[in-house]
């Protein structure tokens, strides 16, 4: 069994050749695709509810929209941290 130092060195060598970087882009695109699927569920299942939600959002002030966007980003970052 290779030593931990050799495993780390092999991983760094793969990173330099770009193999791990392509994996990162692949994972990023998978995440984007998953986000699009999840975003599409609400309008597909209940278009009228989606229209109502968008109408409500259109009437919100800028501060409330920014706060909800910030909260969403913070929750997302925390989830990423916990999952990774």
C-alpha positions in Angstrom: 0.0 0.0 0.0 1.4 3.4 -1.0 2.3 5.9 1.8 0.0 8.9 2.4 2.8 11.2 1.1 2.9 9.3 -2.2 -0.9 9.5 -2.6 -0.9 13.2 -2.0 2.0 13.7 -4.5 0.1 11.7 -7.1 -3.0 13.7 -6.6 -1.0 17.0 -6.9 0.6 15.6 -10.1 -2.9 14.9 -11.6 -4.0 18.4 -10.6 -1.1 19.9 -12.5 -1.9 17.9 -15.6 -5.5 19.1 -15.5 -7.3 15.8 -14.8 -8.8 16.9 -11.5 -9.7 20.3 -12.9 -11.9 18.7 -15.6 -13.6 16.8 -12.8 -14.3 20.1 -11.0 -16.0 21.6 -14.1 -18.0 18.4 -14.5 -19.2 18.6 -10.9 -20.1 22.3 -11.4 -22.1 21.5 -14.5 -23.9 18.7 -12.7 -24.8 21.1 -9.9 -26.1 23.7 -12.4 -28.2 21.0 -14.1 -29.6 19.9 -10.8 -30.4 23.5 -9.9 -32.3 23.9 -13.2 -34.3 20.7 -12.5 -35.2 21.8 -9.0 -36.1 25.3 -10.2 -38.4 23.8 -12.9 -40.4 21.7 -10.5 -42.6 24.5 -9.1 -43.8 26.0 -12.4 -44.4 22.5 -13.8 -46.4 21.2 -10.9 -48.3 24.4 -10.1 -48.1 27.3 -12.6 -50.7 29.4 -10.9 -48.9 29.1 -7.5 -45.6 30.1 -9.3 -47.3 33.2 -10.9 -48.6 34.2 -7.4 -45.2 33.8 -5.9 -43.5 35.9 -8.6 -46.2 38.5 -8.3 -45.6 38.7 -4.5 -41.8 38.9 -5.1 -42.4 41.8 -7.7 -44.2 43.7 -4.9 -41.4 43.3 -2.4 -39.0 46.1 -1.7 -35.4 45.9 -2.7 -34.2 45.4 0.9 -36.4 42.3 1.4 -35.4 40.8 -1.9 -31.7 41.3 -1.1 -32.1 39.8 2.4 -33.9 36.7 1.0 -31.1 36.3 -1.6 -28.4 36.7 1.0 -30.1 34.2 3.3 -30.4 31.7 0.4 -26.7 32.1 -0.5 -25.6 31.7 3.2 -27.7 28.5 3.5 -26.2 27.2 0.3 -22.6 27.9 1.4 -23.3 26.2 4.8 -24.8 23.1 3.1 -21.8 22.9 0.7 -19.4 23.2 3.6 -21.2 20.5 5.5 -21.4 18.2 2.5 -17.8 18.6 1.5 
